[in-house]
Amino acid sequence: MTTTIDDVAVPAGVAGRFSRDEARRLVELRRDLHMHPELSWQEKATVEKLVAALASFGITDVARVAGTGLIARIAGEDRSAPVVALRGDIDALPITESTGLSFASTNAGVMHACGHDIHASWAVGAAMLLAAAPAHGDVLVVFQPAEEVGDGARAIVASGALANVRAIFGGHVDRRFEVGQIVAQAGELAASTDTFDIEIFGSGSHGARPHESADPIVAAAAIVTALQTLVSRRLDPAQPGVVTVGTISAGTASNIIPDRAKMSGTIRATTVAARTLLTRELAVLVSAVAAAYGVTATTTLSGGTPPIVNPERMAAIASRAAASVLGEAALVPLGTTNMGGEDFAVYMESIPGCFMRIGAREPGGRVIAAHSPGYYAAEGALFIGAAVLAECARVASETLAAQALASA
């Protein structure tokens, strides 16, 4: 059963958690953020709006961290109880919007094409709900910059602000699922995101006399082909993996064999073991193929974000929270392998947590790819995300406190 709050359709169990005034202010915040998106590490105006929105709901214990990040502390019933964190990311992408929305981006060449306007707004909404009905222990609501470039979570962790956090929860809007559907399952949810740069060194010659050269272009072509065997012949077929060459460049003229070539690409894996294998074997393979073609090559690997693998215990907490808000029927499986990355995984290297996919397609709406000019998230997801994340904090806080008491 659905109802409307501020003309936004949401499940009835969620609507009752927000007054009409609260709903209106959250929608206004979302639309303002959508109209004025800012790129990674440039979210200065966004942060000011978030601080003002939090203050309007009586939340003033807010610290600025990691440049353009914020952390709001919502007091719990027992200040000595385990601390839980919630995360919402706030940055936009360098894309020109074509949604036709009345609140479309007014910043040329920048748009919220991945739903972070919703994420930031639902983090404010979760903070508001927790201020009104606190968790057992304190909750830190993290407004994270620079997710799109994979740097923001590491900067938040490096700040030390989450040193005492015992569990962390987050989510991402997803138009593959309708508003009211939640993926909160254990296991692999997102892939690692490593990049590689390869430079091939040969010797140049006239294009009419290739025997006088060590042709780096021919070697580059062989390397591109050979890299495809990393997934098909090195990786266990039961393990998903991707090796994609995204750029390749060489040469200055059609009749000149150059002395070097360059390429770059991405490696994706959903487990730590698969990630380790693919990154290790890529460098070995490049060197071997280069030697076979009489050239040399260097491979530079840039460590990206780890894969997200939700642990059973944290996924159970998130599932329980989502079901208490929306009912058991709202819980749906991911249903596919997600090779996209998400730097929430950085938090989970040191803090147990769960990352969810939160339905953002209006009933009857079409699936729209994220990171595309026409992407937008249905506003009902704002209220569901806020309610489910707030409940995750309450359930986790209560569970961790009970466990601490039992082991005392």
C-alpha angles and dihedrals in degrees: 000000000000134000135175133253115188087348092303116124114231136154111281092240090062099041093064091062093067131058117225090253093050091049092049092051093048092050090048090051093050093049093047091052091047092051093049107038122174130201126242114299090007097082095120099126090040090056092050090053091049092050090051092047092051091048090051087060092048096259110134105147091099127146126196111225140169095017103287098018129109134200120194118196116212111196117236130211091260113036090196093057123104114288121237127196134210122196133209121175120219113189130105137214135252094251131121109238122235102171096112090221117158086236097044119151117290092190107094113241095002128097144155094251094156103048100255089137086065092043093053091046095048089050088057089047092050090050090051092050092048092049088055096042108019127210119240091262135022119293124210114209108203120205100195127199128207102025091142092063093040096240105098102078092049090052092050091049092046090054089068092228093126097046094119098038114124100188137010133199134190142156145200130220112244126188091199084079130054123244105276096037121109132190108205102152134146120248135035114000105157138014135245115259113214123160131207135202120198125191120189121202120201135139125271132229144158111301090236092059107047092159087072091059141065094224113219092187094060089045090050091052090051091049092052090053094044093051089064089066091064091079098030098044110016103040125071105257088230090062119077117228141161132200111182128177105212103174135027128174137172142140139028105225140022094246098046126085103211126221096233145024134194136205138171137191150148136270120206129188135160099215134048091238093053091046091052093048096048096046093046096045094046093064092045093050095048092053093047095049092045091053091050089057096046096251135103128234140193123209122202117192120199112202110231130178122319122242119272111241111173112216118230095243096052093042089053090054092049092047091050091050094048092047092050089055101038108013130255092283090067092068110093133170122254087239097198142045113271111212093177118107133233126187091217081091088075091065090050092058088075106012126054109239151142131235120204138197111226120202114248105169117107114230108280092012124130130249110260121191117243116240090036128118093246098050123125135150123232110251094233086075089066093066095040092050092049094048096044095046092048089051091048088057092049095047094044093047092051093045095049092046091052091049092049090051092048093052095045 
